[in-house]
């Protein structure tokens, strides 16, 4: 099976002990796929859409901006998956601040006010700083990534209304906001499994199982309405399922 070792029960509190076993081929492949996908989405969002068989006529500037945001979060997630699990919770706060900062130009394209983004950037930066000293519970990062991810994934329209983004956006843009939320939930799952005391390999499996479910959901519930071929998201669902299984073999 895969070379990511998993104990039969919960790992000892010091999850760093399993770090060397975790940073293995399976983990690196999964992180690399996410980072490469994110880089392509960020650098060339239109070409990224077209690589999934979508018609260029469907693409609008705001959908392209959101696709870039999806790419940023995929890059961040890929990087966090190969961080030392004993530090990843703290680093995830700083990654959030960095991602928000890099995403400021996309906020302008969407017409979103910058004050909320600046507030989130300051909050997550402070949380990252203080969590390294053990002053912040690891469940704070789980709640922030999971809560915000759920909001973007399941309620993209009301989330944009809450942040005073002029609308309505296109169906494709709202769909990509849901995809952004799914990526955030993937990280929330990873952090949550670690915070619950399980191994990094089990957390990796949980994150990629979540990704498989989100990709399958998109293929079954959104692809037809957007005239998008299902092969791409189904490919993601299969690949994510395989990686999750390999992690716990």
C-alpha positions as CSV (number, residue, x, y, z in Angstrom):
1,X,0.0,0.0,0.0
2,X,1.0,3.6,0.3
3,X,3.9,4.6,2.5
4,X,1.9,7.0,4.7
5,X,1.8,5.1,8.0
6,X,-1.4,5.1,10.0
7,X,-1.8,3.7,13.5
8,X,-4.9,1.6,14.3
9,X,-6.0,4.1,16.9
10,X,-5.5,7.8,17.6
11,X,-1.9,9.0,17.4
12,X,0.0,10.2,20.5
13,X,-0.5,13.9,21.3
14,X,2.9,14.7,19.8
15,X,1.8,14.4,16.1
16,X,5.3,15.5,15.1
17,X,6.4,11.9,15.7
18,X,4.6,10.8,12.6
19,X,5.8,13.7,10.5
20,X,8.6,11.9,8.7
21,X,6.3,9.0,7.8
22,X,3.6,11.4,6.5
23,X,5.8,13.5,4.2
24,X,5.9,10.7,1.7
25,X,5.1,10.1,-1.9
26,X,1.3,10.2,-1.4
27,X,1.4,13.5,0.5
28,X,3.7,15.1,-1.9
29,X,1.7,14.0,-4.9
30,X,-1.5,15.3,-3.4
31,X,0.0,18.6,-2.4
32,X,1.7,18.9,-5.8
33,X,-1.5,18.3,-7.7
34,X,-3.4,21.0,-5.7
35,X,-0.5,23.5,-6.0
36,X,-0.1,22.9,-9.8
37,X,-3.9,23.2,-10.3
38,X,-4.0,26.4,-8.2
39,X,-1.1,27.9,-10.1
40,X,-2.7,27.3,-13.5
41,X,-6.0,28.7,-12.2
42,X,-4.3,31.8,-10.8
43,X,-2.0,32.5,-13.8
44,X,-4.4,31.6,-16.6
45,X,-8.0,31.3,-15.4
46,X,-9.5,31.5,-18.9
47,X,-7.3,28.7,-20.1
48,X,-8.0,26.7,-17.0
49,X,-11.8,26.9,-17.7
50,X,-11.2,25.9,-21.3
51,X,-9.1,22.9,-20.2
52,X,-12.2,21.6,-18.6
53,X,-14.1,21.9,-21.9
54,X,-16.0,25.1,-21.1
55,X,-16.9,27.6,-23.8
56,X,-14.9,30.8,-23.8
57,X,-18.2,32.7,-24.4
58,X,-19.4,31.7,-20.9
59,X,-16.4,33.4,-19.2
60,X,-16.9,36.9,-17.6
61,X,-14.4,39.0,-15.8
62,X,-15.9,38.3,-12.3
63,X,-15.9,34.5,-12.9
64,X,-12.3,34.7,-13.9
65,X,-11.5,36.7,-10.8
66,X,-13.1,34.1,-8.6
67,X,-11.3,31.4,-10.4
68,X,-8.0,33.2,-9.5
69,X,-9.2,33.2,-5.9
70,X,-9.8,29.4,-6.1
71,X,-6.3,29.0,-7.4
72,X,-4.9,31.0,-4.4
73,X,-6.6,28.8,-1.9
74,X,-5.5,25.6,-3.7
75,X,-1.9,26.8,-3.7
76,X,-2.2,27.6,0.1
77,X,-3.7,24.2,0.8
78,X,-1.0,22.4,-1.2
79,X,1.7,24.2,0.8
80,X,0.0,23.6,4.1
81,X,-0.3,19.9,3.4
82,X,3.5,19.5,3.4
83,X,4.1,21.7,6.5
84,X,5.1,20.1,9.8
85,X,1.7,19.0,11.3
86,X,2.7,20.4,14.7
87,X,3.0,23.9,13.2
88,X,0.4,23.8,10.4
89,X,-2.5,25.2,12.5
90,X,-0.5,28.4,13.3
91,X,0.8,28.6,9.7
92,X,-2.8,28.3,8.4
93,X,-3.7,31.6,10.0
94,X,-0.7,33.3,8.3
95,X,-1.6,31.6,5.0
96,X,-5.1,33.0,5.3
97,X,-3.7,36.5,5.8
98,X,-1.3,36.1,2.8
99,X,-4.0,34.8,0.6
100,X,-6.3,37.7,1.4
101,X,-3.5,40.1,0.7
102,X,-2.7,38.5,-2.7
103,X,-6.4,38.5,-3.6
104,X,-6.9,42.3,-3.2
105,X,-6.9,42.9,-7.0
106,X,-9.6,40.3,-7.4
107,X,-11.7,42.2,-4.8
108,X,-11.4,45.2,-7.1
109,X,-12.7,43.3,-10.1
110,X,-15.6,42.1,-8.0
111,X,-16.2,45.6,-6.7
112,X,-15.9,44.3,-3.1
113,X,-15.2,46.8,-0.3
114,X,-11.7,46.3,1.0
115,X,-12.4,47.0,4.7
116,X,-13.6,43.5,5.5
117,X,-10.7,41.9,3.7
118,X,-8.3,44.2,5.7
119,X,-10.0,43.2,8.9
120,X,-9.7,39.5,8.2
121,X,-6.1,40.0,7.2
122,X,-5.2,41.7,10.5
123,X,-7.2,39.1,12.5
124,X,-5.7,36.1,10.9
125,X,-2.2,37.6,11.1
126,X,-2.6,38.2,14.8
127,X,-4.0,34.7,15.4
128,X,-1.1,33.2,13.5
129,X,1.4,35.2,15.6
130,X,-0.1,34.3,19.0
131,X,-1.0,30.7,18.1
132,X,2.7,29.9,17.8
133,X,3.0,30.5,21.5
134,X,0.2,28.2,22.3
135,X,-2.1,31.0,23.3
136,X,-4.8,30.2,20.7
137,X,-6.7,26.9,20.6
138,X,-6.2,24.9,17.4
139,X,-10.0,24.7,17.1
140,X,-10.1,28.4,16.3
141,X,-8.4,27.7,12.9
142,X,-10.8,24.8,12.3
143,X,-13.8,27.0,13.0
144,X,-12.6,29.9,10.8
145,X,-11.6,27.8,7.8
146,X,-14.6,25.5,8.2
147,X,-17.2,28.2,9.0
148,X,-16.1,30.5,6.2
149,X,-15.7,27.6,3.8
150,X,-19.2,26.4,4.5
151,X,-20.6,29.9,4.0
152,X,-18.9,30.3,0.6
153,X,-19.7,26.8,-0.5
154,X,-23.4,26.5,0.5
155,X,-24.5,30.2,0.4
156,X,-22.3,32.1,-2.1
157,X,-25.1,34.6,-3.0
158,X,-25.8,35.6,0.6
159,X,-22.1,35.7,1.3
160,X,-21.5,38.2,-1.4
161,X,-24.5,40.3,-0.1
162,X,-23.0,40.2,3.3
163,X,-19.7,41.6,2.0
164,X,-21.5,44.3,0.0
165,X,-20.4,42.9,-3.4
166,X,-22.4,44.5,-6.2
167,X,-24.5,41.9,-7.9
168,X,-25.9,39.7,-9.1
169,X,-22.9,37.8,-10.3
170,X,-23.1,35.3,-13.1
171,X,-24.0,31.6,-12.3
172,X,-20.5,30.6,-13.2
173,X,-19.0,33.2,-10.7
174,X,-21.3,31.9,-7.9
175,X,-20.4,28.4,-8.7
176,X,-16.7,29.2,-8.5
177,X,-17.3,30.9,-5.1
178,X,-18.8,27.6,-4.0
179,X,-15.6,25.8,-5.3
180,X,-13.5,28.3,-3.3
181,X,-15.5,27.4,-0.2
182,X,-15.0,23.7,-0.9
183,X,-11.2,24.2,-0.9
184,X,-11.5,26.1,2.4
185,X,-13.6,23.3,3.8
186,X,-11.0,20.8,2.7
187,X,-8.4,22.6,4.8
188,X,-10.8,22.9,7.7
189,X,-11.2,19.1,7.5
190,X,-7.5,18.5,7.6
191,X,-7.0,20.8,10.5
192,X,-10.0,19.4,12.4
193,X,-8.8,15.8,12.1
194,X,-5.4,16.9,13.4
195,X,-6.9,18.9,16.3
196,X,-9.0,15.8,17.3
197,X,-5.7,14.0,17.9
198,X,-5.5,11.8,14.8
199,X,-2.5,11.3,12.6
200,X,-1.4,13.5,9.7
201,X,-2.1,10.7,7.3
202,X,-5.6,10.3,8.5
203,X,-6.1,14.1,8.2
204,X,-4.8,14.0,4.7
205,X,-7.3,11.2,3.9
206,X,-10.1,13.2,5.4
207,X,-9.3,16.3,3.4
208,X,-9.1,14.4,0.1
209,X,-12.3,12.5,0.9
210,X,-14.0,15.8,1.3
211,X,-12.5,17.0,-2.0
212,X,-13.9,13.9,-3.7
213,X,-17.3,14.6,-2.4
214,X,-17.3,18.2,-3.4
215,X,-16.1,17.4,-6.9
216,X,-18.8,14.7,-7.3
217,X,-21.5,17.1,-6.0
218,X,-20.4,19.7,-8.6
219,X,-20.5,17.2,-11.4
220,X,-24.0,16.0,-10.4
221,X,-25.7,19.3,-9.4
222,X,-23.9,22.1,-11.2
223,X,-22.2,20.9,-14.4
224,X,-25.3,20.6,-16.5
225,X,-26.7,24.0,-15.6
226,X,-23.3,25.6,-16.7
227,X,-23.0,23.4,-19.8
228,X,-19.8,22.1,-18.4
229,X,-18.5,18.6,-19.2
230,X,-18.5,16.3,-16.2
231,X,-15.2,14.5,-17.0
232,X,-13.1,17.1,-15.2
233,X,-14.9,17.1,-11.8
234,X,-15.4,13.3,-12.0
235,X,-11.6,13.0,-12.6
236,X,-11.0,15.1,-9.5
237,X,-13.4,12.9,-7.5
238,X,-11.7,9.7,-8.6
239,X,-8.1,11.0,-8.1
240,X,-9.0,12.4,-4.7
241,X,-10.6,9.1,-3.6
242,X,-7.5,7.2,-4.7
243,X,-5.2,9.5,-2.8
244,X,-7.3,9.3,0.3
245,X,-7.3,5.5,0.2
246,X,-3.6,5.3,-0.5
247,X,-2.9,7.5,2.5
248,X,-4.5,5.1,5.0
249,X,-3.4,1.8,3.4
